[in-house]
Amino acid sequence: QLLLVESGGGLVQPGGSLRLSCAASGISLDYYATGWFRQAPGKEREGVSCITASGDYGNYVDAVKGRFIISKDSANNMVYLQMNSLEPEDTAVYYCAGDPHVGRYPCETVVNGTWRPEFGTWGRGTQVTVSS
């Protein structure tokens, strides 16, 4: 069974940076597309970024393109989200989730907001607050 734990959130000023970590256990993330999602108070959960099981493809929702970078460390079974030039609008609880599919399709669904039910393994989230 895949278990995911997010960490790295915190309070940061506008323009600052944070790196979120998604630690996996139970099953190798080499068999999972891994997505980052966020949910702000009073808003629906939205897809932010995703990386394929192989780690050779990552994509981003338009709101974070050029500011966020997703990466994967297969040796340590981790996925990271480097967040730069943070804005107050980035304030949310950030979650990672896995889809047991080895192609690009799950990642396409993350950024277009139609992610598959196969993204069924979720962490508990980490709070990111961007405020001066």
C-alpha positions as CSV (number, residue, x, y, z in Angstrom):
1,Q,0.0,0.0,0.0
2,L,1.3,3.4,-1.0
3,L,1.6,5.9,1.9
4,L,2.4,9.6,1.2
5,V,3.5,12.3,3.7
6,E,4.0,15.9,2.7
7,S,6.3,18.4,4.5
8,G,8.0,21.7,3.9
9,G,5.2,24.1,4.2
10,G,5.3,27.2,6.3
11,L,4.9,31.0,6.4
12,V,6.8,33.0,3.8
13,Q,6.7,36.5,2.5
14,P,5.6,37.3,-1.0
15,G,8.5,36.7,-3.4
16,G,10.0,34.0,-1.2
17,S,10.6,30.3,-1.8
18,L,9.7,27.0,-0.2
19,R,10.4,23.4,-1.2
20,L,7.7,20.9,-0.5
21,S,8.5,17.2,-0.1
22,C,6.3,14.2,-0.7
23,A,7.8,11.1,1.0
24,A,6.5,7.8,-0.2
25,S,6.6,4.4,1.5
26,G,5.1,1.0,0.8
27,I,5.5,1.1,-2.9
28,S,8.0,2.7,-5.3
29,L,6.9,5.9,-6.9
30,D,8.5,4.6,-10.1
31,Y,5.1,3.0,-10.6
32,Y,3.1,6.1,-9.9
33,A,2.5,9.4,-11.5
34,T,2.7,11.9,-8.6
35,G,0.7,15.1,-8.5
36,W,0.7,18.1,-6.3
37,F,-2.6,19.7,-5.5
38,R,-3.7,22.6,-3.3
39,Q,-6.9,23.7,-1.6
40,A,-7.4,27.3,-0.4
41,P,-10.0,28.1,2.2
42,G,-13.5,28.2,0.6
43,K,-12.2,27.0,-2.7
44,E,-12.1,23.7,-4.5
45,R,-9.0,21.6,-4.7
46,E,-7.0,22.3,-7.8
47,G,-4.2,20.5,-9.5
48,V,-0.8,22.3,-9.5
49,S,1.8,20.1,-11.0
50,C,2.5,16.5,-11.8
51,I,5.5,14.2,-12.7
52,T,5.3,10.9,-14.5
53,A,6.3,7.6,-13.0
54,S,9.5,7.7,-15.0
55,G,10.3,11.2,-13.9
56,D,10.9,12.3,-17.5
57,Y,7.9,14.6,-17.8
58,G,6.4,17.2,-15.6
59,N,3.7,19.8,-16.2
60,Y,2.2,22.7,-14.4
61,V,-1.0,24.6,-14.2
62,D,-0.7,28.1,-15.9
63,A,-0.8,29.9,-12.5
64,V,2.5,28.5,-11.4
65,K,4.4,28.0,-14.7
66,G,7.8,29.6,-14.5
67,R,7.7,29.7,-10.7
68,F,7.3,26.1,-9.5
69,I,9.5,23.2,-10.4
70,I,8.6,19.5,-9.8
71,S,11.3,16.9,-9.4
72,K,11.7,13.3,-8.4
73,D,14.3,11.4,-6.4
74,S,13.7,7.7,-7.2
75,A,16.5,6.5,-4.9
76,N,14.8,8.0,-1.9
77,N,11.3,7.6,-3.1
78,M,10.6,11.3,-2.9
79,V,8.9,14.0,-5.1
80,Y,9.6,17.6,-4.5
81,L,7.9,20.9,-5.5
82,Q,10.2,23.9,-5.5
83,M,8.1,27.0,-5.2
84,N,9.7,30.3,-6.1
85,S,8.3,33.9,-6.4
86,L,5.5,32.9,-4.1
87,E,2.4,35.1,-4.2
88,P,-0.5,35.4,-1.6
89,E,-2.7,33.6,-4.1
90,D,-0.5,30.5,-3.5
91,T,-1.7,30.2,0.1
92,A,-3.3,26.8,0.5
93,V,-2.9,23.4,1.9
94,Y,-0.8,21.4,-0.5
95,Y,-1.3,17.7,-1.0
96,C,0.5,15.0,-3.0
97,A,-1.2,12.1,-4.5
98,G,-0.3,9.1,-6.7
99,D,-1.9,7.4,-9.7
100,P,-0.6,3.9,-10.6
101,H,0.0,4.8,-14.3
102,V,3.3,5.0,-16.1
103,G,2.3,7.3,-19.0
104,R,1.7,11.1,-19.3
105,Y,-2.1,10.9,-19.2
106,P,-2.6,11.2,-15.4
107,C,-0.4,14.3,-15.4
108,E,-2.5,15.9,-18.2
109,T,-5.6,15.4,-16.0
110,V,-4.0,17.0,-13.0
111,V,-3.3,20.3,-14.8
112,N,-6.7,20.4,-16.6
113,G,-8.6,19.7,-13.4
114,T,-10.0,16.3,-14.4
115,W,-7.7,14.0,-12.5
116,R,-8.6,10.4,-12.4
117,P,-10.1,8.6,-9.4
118,E,-6.9,6.5,-9.6
119,F,-5.3,9.4,-7.7
120,G,-6.6,7.6,-4.7
121,T,-3.7,7.8,-2.4
122,W,-3.4,11.2,-0.7
123,G,-1.2,12.6,2.0
124,R,-2.6,14.8,4.8
125,G,-1.2,18.0,3.4
126,T,1.1,20.8,4.4
127,Q,0.1,24.4,4.9
128,V,1.7,27.1,2.8
129,T,0.9,30.7,3.8
130,V,2.3,33.6,1.8
131,S,1.9,36.8,3.7
132,S,3.8,39.9,4.6
